[in-house]
């Protein structure tokens, strides 16, 4: 069997994390619903990578946004504009 999906989630009105793991094989699919304790352990295992991936995405989005901005034209004292 191979891991098909792993979902760690937190309901809006619930303070606890929950997780669902799905495995798929030649004879079918198995889905496990993890309780609070196991969900938190699963999240702890993944936490460092989640933070690192989030930072990388944020940096790439910021760089893309900054790169897409045009620099303003510079106005000289004689009133003529010059492109940067």
C-alpha positions in Angstrom: 0.0 0.0 0.0 1.1 3.6 -0.7 0.3 6.8 1.0 -2.4 8.6 -1.0 -3.0 11.6 1.2 -2.4 13.1 4.6 -4.7 15.9 5.9 -4.1 17.6 9.2 -6.8 20.1 10.0 -8.4 22.1 12.7 -12.2 22.9 12.7 -13.3 26.4 13.2 -15.0 25.8 16.5 -12.5 23.2 17.8 -9.2 23.9 19.4 -7.8 20.5 18.6 -6.0 19.3 15.5 -7.3 16.2 13.7 -5.7 14.2 10.9 -6.9 11.8 8.2 -4.5 9.5 6.4 -5.4 7.6 3.3 -3.5 4.6 1.9 -4.2 3.0 -1.5 -3.3 -0.4 -2.8 -4.2 -3.1 -5.3 -7.1 -4.3 -3.2 -8.6 -1.0 -2.2 -8.2 2.1 0.0 -7.8 2.4 3.8 -8.5 5.6 5.6 -7.4 6.3 9.2 -8.9 9.1 11.3 -6.3 10.1 14.0 -7.3 11.4 17.4 -5.9 14.6 18.9 -2.8 13.1 20.3 -1.7 11.3 17.2 -2.6 14.3 15.0 -0.4 16.6 17.1 2.4 14.1 16.9 2.0 13.9 13.1 2.0 17.7 12.9 5.2 17.9 15.1 7.0 15.6 12.7 6.1 17.8 9.7 6.2 21.3 11.4 9.8 22.3 10.5 9.3 21.4 6.8 5.9 23.3 6.8 7.6 26.4 8.2 10.5 26.2 5.7 8.2 25.7 2.7 6.0 28.5 3.8 9.0 30.9 4.1 10.2 29.8 0.6 6.8 30.4 -0.9 6.5 33.9 0.8 10.0 34.9 -0.4 9.3 33.8 -4.0 5.9 35.6 -4.0 7.6 38.8 -2.6 10.4 38.6 -5.1 7.9 38.1 -8.0 5.9 41.1 -6.8 8.9 43.3 -6.4 10.3 42.3 -9.8 7.0 43.1 -11.5 7.0 46.6 -10.3 8.2 49.4 -12.6 10.5 51.9 -11.1 9.1 55.4 -11.2 10.5 57.9 -13.7 12.9 60.4 -12.1 12.1 64.0 -12.7 15.2 66.3 -13.1 15.3 69.9 -11.9 14.6 71.1 -15.5 11.2 69.3 -15.5 12.3 66.6 -18.0 11.7 63.0 -17.0 14.3 60.4 -17.3 13.6 56.6 -17.2 15.6 54.7 -14.6 
